[in-house]
């Protein structure tokens, strides 16, 4: 799968620089377009909740203040995109334009809804760690992209993305539909990598046939991979996956997202939830 449109939700904060740096390097090396998306809330949606006692003048002042705040955040997000584009040698375009390039959108609406809608026509959606110190990369917006829009997402930790797409890529493989979608979405990254390791994690003796079938499939795409069967022992699957990827000095982890329901992940945890809360390397996931 070629990667041409790389959608990056922006908030106008410091974390924009992390996610834009990662997305700009992907766009540069894969010949895509970095599309920065700033979603400003619609202040008029709050009007029904203000009550009858609020005067028109107060409402007007509140709307003006909201617009000023959104304008300032949008301007910062746009400036961050221009800085990242310049550093990566990307031309910033209004529409269309040559590849690789970058462009900026400013849209009004509810963030998760807008991101879900815009993600449907993107090849990859990139998220950074939350600015508020939350325990999940991307928050509701990431779930909207990966679940509602069905698009692959890339989470970029504080340390950013490797300067080159080469190096080691680890595939967390369990034979699920979600993992197969992630592999398809990651083919451009796999073809640019120096080393690919398929990790099958389980307990005691692990059946190698499933991983061997993926290895054969990748070979048809001129992607050479090695297979490793890992006993997770007393670790959770998510913990084992991150630890093994770290031991291999991986620059990217590829995995399926939400093989179990989001409710189950919320109540008892799961691989996706663990990885989103503890990843220290870039992770590409798909549902």
C-alpha positions as CSV (number, residue, x, y, z in Angstrom):
1,X,0.0,0.0,0.0
2,X,1.4,3.4,-1.0
3,X,1.2,6.2,1.5
4,X,0.2,9.5,-0.1
5,X,-2.0,11.4,2.4
6,X,-0.7,11.6,6.0
7,X,-3.3,13.2,8.2
8,X,-2.0,14.9,11.4
9,X,-4.5,16.3,13.9
10,X,-3.1,19.5,15.5
11,X,-4.0,21.5,18.6
12,X,-1.6,24.4,18.5
13,X,0.4,23.1,21.4
14,X,4.0,21.9,21.9
15,X,3.1,18.3,21.0
16,X,2.4,19.4,17.5
17,X,6.1,19.7,16.9
18,X,6.7,16.0,17.8
19,X,3.9,14.6,15.6
20,X,4.7,16.9,12.7
21,X,8.4,16.0,12.8
22,X,7.5,12.4,12.5
23,X,4.9,12.9,9.8
24,X,7.2,15.2,7.8
25,X,9.9,12.6,7.7
26,X,7.4,9.9,6.6
27,X,6.1,12.3,3.8
28,X,9.6,13.1,2.6
29,X,10.8,9.5,2.4
30,X,7.6,7.9,1.1
31,X,6.7,10.7,-1.3
32,X,3.4,11.7,0.4
33,X,1.6,14.8,1.6
34,X,1.6,15.9,5.2
35,X,-1.9,17.2,5.9
36,X,-2.2,19.2,9.1
37,X,-5.8,19.3,10.5
38,X,-6.8,21.8,13.1
39,X,-10.3,21.3,14.5
40,X,-11.8,24.4,16.2
41,X,-14.8,23.8,18.5
42,X,-18.1,25.4,17.4
43,X,-18.9,27.7,20.3
44,X,-22.6,28.0,19.2
45,X,-23.1,24.4,20.2
46,X,-22.9,25.5,23.9
47,X,-25.6,28.1,23.6
48,X,-28.5,25.9,24.5
49,X,-26.8,25.1,27.8
50,X,-26.3,28.7,28.9
51,X,-29.8,29.2,30.1
52,X,-32.3,32.0,29.6
53,X,-30.7,34.3,32.2
54,X,-27.6,35.0,30.1
55,X,-27.7,38.3,28.2
56,X,-27.0,38.6,24.5
57,X,-24.0,40.8,25.3
58,X,-22.5,38.1,27.5
59,X,-23.1,35.5,24.9
60,X,-21.4,37.7,22.3
61,X,-18.4,38.2,24.5
62,X,-18.1,34.5,25.1
63,X,-18.3,33.7,21.4
64,X,-15.7,36.4,20.7
65,X,-13.3,35.0,23.3
66,X,-13.7,31.5,22.0
67,X,-13.0,32.6,18.5
68,X,-9.9,34.5,19.6
69,X,-8.6,31.5,21.4
70,X,-9.2,29.2,18.4
71,X,-7.6,31.7,16.0
72,X,-4.5,31.9,18.2
73,X,-4.3,28.1,18.4
74,X,-4.8,27.7,14.7
75,X,-2.1,30.2,13.9
76,X,0.3,28.3,16.2
77,X,-0.6,25.0,14.6
78,X,0.0,26.4,11.1
79,X,3.3,27.9,12.2
80,X,4.4,24.5,13.6
81,X,3.5,22.8,10.3
82,X,5.4,25.4,8.2
83,X,8.5,24.9,10.5
84,X,8.3,21.1,10.2
85,X,7.8,21.3,6.4
86,X,10.8,23.6,6.1
87,X,13.0,21.3,8.2
88,X,12.1,18.3,6.0
89,X,12.4,20.2,2.7
90,X,8.6,20.0,1.9
91,X,6.8,22.7,-0.1
92,X,3.6,23.9,1.6
93,X,0.7,24.0,-0.9
94,X,-2.9,25.2,-0.8
95,X,-4.3,22.3,-2.8
96,X,-3.0,19.4,-4.9
97,X,0.6,20.3,-5.6
98,X,3.7,18.2,-6.1
99,X,4.7,15.3,-3.8
100,X,6.2,15.2,-1.3
101,X,4.5,18.3,0.2
102,X,2.5,19.7,3.1
103,X,-0.8,21.5,3.5
104,X,-2.9,22.9,6.4
105,X,-6.7,22.6,7.1
106,X,-8.7,24.6,9.6
107,X,-12.2,23.0,10.2
108,X,-14.9,23.8,12.7
109,X,-16.7,20.9,14.5
110,X,-16.5,18.3,17.2
111,X,-12.9,16.9,17.2
112,X,-13.6,13.2,17.2
113,X,-16.3,13.5,14.5
114,X,-14.2,15.7,12.2
115,X,-11.1,13.5,12.6
116,X,-13.1,10.4,11.9
117,X,-14.6,12.0,8.7
118,X,-11.3,13.4,7.5
119,X,-9.4,10.1,8.2
120,X,-11.6,8.2,5.8
121,X,-9.6,9.7,2.9
122,X,-6.2,9.4,4.5
123,X,-3.6,6.6,4.1
124,X,-2.2,7.1,7.6
125,X,-3.1,9.2,10.7
126,X,-0.4,10.3,13.0
127,X,-0.8,11.0,16.7
128,X,1.5,12.1,19.5
129,X,1.4,11.6,23.3
130,X,-1.3,13.7,25.0
131,X,-0.2,17.1,26.3
132,X,-2.2,16.7,29.5
133,X,-0.1,13.7,30.7
134,X,-2.9,11.2,29.9
135,X,-2.1,7.5,29.8
136,X,-3.2,6.9,26.2
137,X,-1.7,8.1,23.0
138,X,-4.2,10.0,20.8
139,X,-7.2,9.8,23.2
140,X,-10.7,9.6,21.7
141,X,-9.4,11.0,18.4
142,X,-7.2,8.0,17.8
143,X,-10.0,5.6,18.5
144,X,-12.2,7.6,16.1
145,X,-9.6,7.2,13.3
146,X,-8.7,3.6,13.9
147,X,-12.2,2.3,14.8
148,X,-14.8,4.6,13.1
149,X,-12.8,5.4,10.0
150,X,-10.9,2.1,9.8
151,X,-7.6,3.8,9.0
152,X,-4.1,2.8,10.1
153,X,-2.6,5.1,12.8
154,X,1.0,5.9,13.8
155,X,1.7,7.0,17.3
156,X,4.9,9.1,17.8
157,X,6.4,9.2,21.3
158,X,8.2,12.1,22.7
159,X,11.5,11.0,21.2
160,X,10.0,11.4,17.8
161,X,10.5,9.2,14.8
162,X,13.8,7.8,13.5
163,X,15.5,10.0,11.0
164,X,15.3,7.3,8.4
165,X,12.7,4.6,7.9
166,X,15.4,2.0,7.7
167,X,16.6,0.0,10.7
168,X,14.6,-2.7,12.4
169,X,10.8,-3.1,12.1
170,X,9.0,-5.5,14.4
171,X,5.6,-7.1,13.5
172,X,3.5,-8.3,16.4
173,X,1.7,-11.2,14.7
174,X,-1.2,-13.2,16.0
175,X,-2.9,-14.1,12.8
176,X,-5.8,-11.8,13.5
177,X,-7.7,-9.7,10.9
178,X,-6.5,-6.6,12.7
179,X,-2.8,-7.7,12.5
180,X,-3.2,-8.4,8.8
181,X,-4.6,-5.0,8.2
182,X,-1.7,-3.5,10.0
183,X,0.8,-5.4,7.9
184,X,-0.9,-4.3,4.7
185,X,-0.8,-0.7,5.8
186,X,2.9,-0.9,6.8
187,X,4.2,-2.4,3.5
188,X,5.8,0.9,2.5
189,X,7.7,1.0,5.8
190,X,8.6,-2.7,5.6
191,X,10.0,-2.3,2.1
192,X,12.2,0.6,3.4
193,X,13.5,-1.3,6.4
194,X,16.9,-3.0,6.8
195,X,15.6,-5.7,9.0
196,X,12.1,-7.1,9.8
197,X,11.3,-9.4,12.7
198,X,8.0,-11.3,13.0
199,X,7.2,-11.8,16.7
200,X,4.7,-14.5,17.7
201,X,4.2,-14.3,21.4
202,X,2.5,-17.0,23.5
203,X,2.9,-19.5,26.2
204,X,5.1,-22.6,26.3
205,X,5.4,-24.1,22.8
206,X,4.2,-21.7,20.0
207,X,3.0,-23.0,16.7
208,X,5.3,-21.5,14.1
209,X,3.1,-22.2,11.1
210,X,1.1,-19.0,11.4
211,X,4.2,-16.8,11.5
212,X,5.8,-18.8,8.6
213,X,2.7,-18.0,6.4
214,X,3.2,-14.3,7.0
215,X,6.9,-14.7,6.2
216,X,6.0,-16.3,2.9
217,X,3.5,-13.6,2.1
218,X,6.0,-10.8,2.8
219,X,8.4,-12.6,0.5
220,X,6.0,-12.1,-2.4
221,X,6.3,-8.3,-1.8
222,X,10.2,-8.6,-1.9
223,X,10.3,-8.2,1.9
224,X,12.6,-10.5,3.7
225,X,11.7,-11.2,7.4
226,X,12.9,-13.5,10.2
227,X,10.5,-15.3,12.6
228,X,10.9,-15.3,16.3
229,X,8.7,-17.3,18.7
230,X,8.7,-15.8,22.2
231,X,7.3,-17.2,25.4
232,X,5.7,-14.3,27.3
233,X,6.2,-16.1,30.6
234,X,4.8,-14.0,33.4
235,X,4.4,-10.9,31.3
236,X,1.3,-9.6,29.6
237,X,1.3,-9.9,25.8
238,X,1.5,-6.1,25.5
239,X,4.4,-5.9,27.9
240,X,6.2,-8.8,26.2
241,X,5.7,-7.1,22.8
242,X,7.2,-3.8,23.9
243,X,10.1,-5.4,25.7
244,X,11.0,-7.7,22.8
245,X,10.8,-4.8,20.4
246,X,13.0,-2.7,22.7
247,X,15.6,-5.5,22.9
248,X,15.8,-5.6,19.1
249,X,16.3,-1.9,19.0
250,X,13.3,-1.5,16.8
251,X,12.5,1.8,15.2
252,X,8.9,0.8,14.5
253,X,6.4,-1.7,15.9
254,X,3.5,-2.9,13.6
255,X,0.5,-4.5,15.3
256,X,-3.3,-5.0,15.1
257,X,-5.5,-2.8,17.3
258,X,-8.5,-3.8,19.4
259,X,-8.7,-7.5,18.6
260,X,-11.0,-7.5,21.6
261,X,-13.8,-4.9,22.2
262,X,-12.9,-1.4,23.5
263,X,-15.2,-2.1,26.5
264,X,-13.2,-5.2,27.4
265,X,-9.9,-3.3,26.9
266,X,-11.2,-0.6,29.2
267,X,-12.4,-3.0,31.9
268,X,-9.7,-5.6,32.1
269,X,-7.0,-4.1,29.9
270,X,-5.5,-5.5,26.6
271,X,-2.6,-5.3,24.2
272,X,-3.7,-2.2,22.5
273,X,-4.4,-0.3,25.7
274,X,-1.0,-1.4,27.2
275,X,0.9,-0.3,24.1
276,X,-0.9,3.0,23.9
277,X,0.0,3.7,27.5
278,X,3.6,2.5,27.5
279,X,5.1,2.8,24.0
280,X,8.5,4.4,23.8
281,X,9.0,3.7,20.1
282,X,6.7,4.5,17.1
283,X,3.9,2.1,16.7
284,X,1.8,1.6,13.5
285,X,-1.6,-0.1,14.3
286,X,-4.8,-0.9,12.4
287,X,-8.1,-2.5,13.3
